[in-house]
Amino acid sequence: MTGARYRRRLLVVAAGCLAMVAVASADAAQMVSHRALYTMSLQSSNRASDVAQIDGQMAIEIVDACDGWTLEQRVALVITTFGGDEVTSYTSLTSWESEDGQLYRFEQQTRQDNVTIDDLSGDARLDGDQGGVAKLRKPDVIEISLPPGTVFPNRHMELLIASAEAGERFFNRVVFDGTSVDNPYYVTSFIGTQIAGPQLPVDDQAPEVWPVRLAFFQIVAQDTEPDVETEWLLEANGVTRAIELDYGSFVIDGRLDVLELLAPIDC
C-alpha cells in the first residue's frame, strides 16, 4: 500500500484544493464563510494500489476573518487493504491567507494508527507577481523559493472562478499550499460548462456548479505525469458540492452531506 504517498497526495488535494475554495470570486459580495461535512469513500481501485476500501469523513470550516481567510480541516479515514489490514489515518490542517493574497501561514499534522507521520508548519510571503519565499519550521528549518507568478490557495481559487465566470475553459498557475515539502505545484485546470449540482434537503433548488478538473504536477521533480488529479463541482460562492480524487490506481469520492453558511464577522 502506498501509504505515505497516499496521505501526502490526499492532504495536497483536501487541504490545498479545499483551501482554495475559501475565496469565492473577485466580487467580495459573493464570498461565503461556511462549514461543510463530506463522506469519503472509494470509487474504484486496482490491485496495484492495495486499497480495497476507504471509509471516512472530511470536515472543513472556512471563515472570512476580516484580515484574511482561515481554514480548519479534519480528515479521518479507515483504509482497508486487499489483504484485510486496516489503517486509520487522521489529518488536521489550519491555515490563514491574507486578504491581499501575499501572506500565508499553515500547520498540519497526520497520524496513522495514533503514530505521528507528518508534522509540518511554516509561513510564506509573496512580492506581488515577482515570486517569494516560504519558510518551514517543521519538520526541518528550510526555505523554499517561490517562482514569479506563484499564488496561495485562496488567490488561486479567486482567479479560477473569475476565469469560469468569464467563460474561459483553461486556467494554469503555480500554487504553494504548504502541505508538503514538495511544494510548490504547477496546477492545470479545465473548467466545464455550468450545470445543476447535487441538491441537499435544505436547498430550495439545485445549485449551479462548474465541473472543474485539476492536475497537480511537482515542479521540483519536473514530472510529466500529475501526482494526482481532482474534480470539483464548484459553486460561484466557493462551496464545493462534490470532490473526486484520482490517484491513478484508485479514485476517492467526497460527497457533501452537511452545509452550514456562516454569518459574516463584524469587522
N, C-alpha and C positions, 0 to 999 in steps of 0.2 A: 504494500500500500504506500502510495506516495504521500505520506502524512505531512511532512514538513512543507513540501511544495503545495499540497492542498491547502493547508492552513494559511500560508502566506498569500496565495492567489485569492483565496476566499476573502481574506482580510482586505486585499487591494480592492476587490470589487465591492464588497459590502461596505467597507469603511470609505474607500475612495469614491466609488460611484454614488453611494447614498449620501456621502458628504457633499457631493457635487450638486445634489438637488436642493441644498439649503437656500440658494438664491434662485428665485423663480424666473426673473427676467429683469431687463434694464428698467422697467416701469416699477417703481417702488410700491405702487398700489397693488400689484399682483403678488408680491412676496407673501408667503404664508408660513407661520410657525405651526408645527404640528407634532403629534405623537402618532406612531404607526407600529403595528404588530404584524409580522409576516410569519406564515408557516413555511418552513423549508423542507423540501422532500426531493428524493432522487427521481428525475425524469427518465434517465437512461444511463447505461454504463456497459463496458465490456470487461472481459477478464483481465486485460492489461492494467486496468485501474485498481483492481482488487477492492472495489467499492460496490457492495451488494445492496446496501440500503443506507439511507440518510433520513433521520427524523430530527426535527428541532424547530427553534423559533429565532427570529431576529426582531429586536425591539429598538426603535430609534426615537430620539426626541431632538428636534431641530428648532432653535429659538433665535429670533431677532433680538439680540441683547443690546441694541442701540449703537454700540461702538463696533459691532460685528455680529457674526453668526456663530452660535455654539452648536456642537453636536455631541450627544451622548448616545452610544450604541452598545448593545449587548447581543452577542450571538452564541447560542447554546445548541450544540449538535451531538447526536449519538450516531457514530459511523460504524456500520457493520460490514466486515469483510466477507468474501466468499467462503472463507474458512470458518466463519461463525464468530470470530472475535469482535468485541465491541470496544470502541474508543470514544470516550467522552471528551469533547472539546468545548472550551468556553473562552470567548474573546471579548474584551471590553476596550472601547475606544472613546476618548474625549478629545475634542479639538475646538479651536477658535480661529476664525479668519476675520481680519479687519474689514470694515465696510468698504474700504477702497481696494481691497484685494492685494495689499502689499505686505501684510504681516500674517504669519501663520504659526500656531502652537499646536502640539499634538502629543498624546501619550496613549500607548496601547499595551495591553498585556494579553498573552494567550497561555492558557493552562490546558494540558492534556492529562486526563486521569489524575487531576489535582497536582500535577507537576508543572511548574512554570517553564514554558518552552521559549517564549519570546517576551521581552520586556524592553520597550523602546520608547524614548521620548526625546523631544527637541523643539527647535523653533527655526523659522526661516524668514528671510526678508528679500523682497524684490526691489529693484530700482527701475520702476516703470517697466518698459518692454526691453530693458537692457540686460535682463537676467538678474542673478543674485546669488545668495549663498544660504545653505541650510546647515545648521549645527546640531548634531546629535549628541546628547548627553549620555544616553544608554542605548545599546549595551556597551559601546565604546565611545569615547570622545573623538568625533571625526567631523570634517567639513565636507560638504558636497557642493560642487559648483553647479549652478542652475543656468542653463544657456539662455540667450536672448529669446524673448517670446514665451518663456515659461509662465504658467499661471497656476494658482492654487485651486482646489476643487470647486469652491463656490463660484469663483470667477469663470471657471471653465463652463459650469452649467449655465451661468448667466449668458455667456456668449453663445452656447449651444442652443438655448431656447430662443434667443434673438434670431439665430440663423433659421430655426424651424418656423418662426413666425414670419420671416421674410420669404419663406417658400424655398429655401436652399435645401439641397439634398446631402451635401457632404460638408463635414467640418473636421479639421485636424488641428491638434495642438499638443505641445509638450506640457505635461501636468506633473506637479510634485504634490503627493498626498501624505508623505511621511509615514506610510505604513510598513515600509521595509527599507533595508539598506540598498535595495536595487533601484530606488528612485533616482531621477525622475523617469517617467514613461512617455513614449510617443503614443498618443491616443487618436485613432482614426474613427470617425463616426459617420454612419449612414442614417439619414432621417427619412422615415417613411411618411406617407400621406396620412393626415389626421383621420382617426376612426373613432367609433364608440368603444369605450373601455369597459372593464368589469364594473358592475354596479353593486354597491353594498346595500344592506337593508335600510340604512339611514339616508341613502341618496334619493332625491326626488326623481332623478333621471340619470341615465348612463352618462358618465363624463366623457368629454372629448380628449383623446390622448394621441400622442405621436409614438409609433413604434420606432425606437432608436437602437441601432446595433453599434456597439463599440468594440474595438480591438485594442488590447494593451500590449505594446512592444517595449522590451527593455532596450534603453539607449546604450547603456554600458556594454551589454553583451552583443549589441548590433544583431539581434536575432531577426531572421527573415520571417519567422512564424510567431504569431502572438502568444504570449503567456496564457492568455485567457480572453474569451470574447463574452460579452454580456449584452442582453437585450432588455430594454425597459419599455413599459407602457407609461408614458410620461405626460402629466398634465401641465398646462401653462403656468399653474400656480406652484409648481415644484413638487407635487405629490407623485410618487411612483406607485402606480396601481398594481404592477407585477414586475418581477425581475427574473431573468433566466441567466444562469451562469454556465458557460460552456467551456470545459477544460479539455475538450478533445476526446478523451477516453471516458468521460462521464459528464452529465449535464444535471444541474440542480435547478429546481423551480422554487421561487419565492412568491407566495400568494398573499396579498394584503387581506387581512381578516378584520382588523380594527383600525379605525382612523379617527383621530380627535384633532380638530383645528383649535389652536390656542389663541386666546385673546392677546392683542398686542400689548407689550410692556409700555407703561407710561414713562417715556424718556424725558 
